């Protein structure tokens, strides 16, 4: 298992509940070990197994929840 942590700029969050939704969405993705999203800064930090999921898939998961995301 190879793990990696990335920081993603996340847009469209309006409150702490939005940040929780982003984090929960990511944690449902197979291979994600930890996800934390911070509403005030708009930064989402994700630790994941690179053998199971890619950074592009993480961004797609955030977008599927109705938010924007891009690599920092």
N, C-alpha and C positions, 0 to 999 in steps of 0.2 A: 504494500500500500504506500503510495506516494501522496503526501498531503501538501496542500498549498493554501495560502491565505491571500485573498484579494480584497481590495477596497473598490467599491463601485459607487459612483455618484448616482444617487437615486432622486428622481424628480416626481412631482405630483403628490407628495405627502403633505397633508394639511394639519396633522395632529399626531399625538403619540399613538393613537389607535392605528393609524396608517402604518407607522413604523412597526408596530406589532404584527400587522397583517403581512407586511413584506417579510419579516423574520419567520413567521409561521409558514408562509408559502415556500420559502427556501428550505426550511427544515423538513418539509415533506418530499423534497427531491432526493431520490436515492443517491448516496455518496456525500451528501452535505453533513458535516460533523457538527458545525456550529454556525449560526447566523445572527448577527446583531445589526439592527438598523437604528440610526439616530436621527430623529425628526429635525432637531434644530440645525444640524450640520448637513443633513441630506446624504450622509455617508452610511453605506451598508458594508459591513465587513463579514466575509464568508470564508470559513475553513472547510475544505472539501478534499475528497479523494480523487485525484486526477485520473485514476484508472476507471472511475465510474461516471464522472460528470465533467463537462468542460465549462470554462468561463462563459462561453456563448450560451450554453444551456441555462446557466444561472441567470443571465440577462433575460433570456426568453421567459423564464419562470416569473421574473419580476414584471415583465411586460404583460404576461398573461393575467396578472392580478390587477392590471390597470394603471401601472406606474411606469415611468421611464427609467432606464439605467444605462450607464456606460462605464467602461473601465477608466480609472483615474489616470 
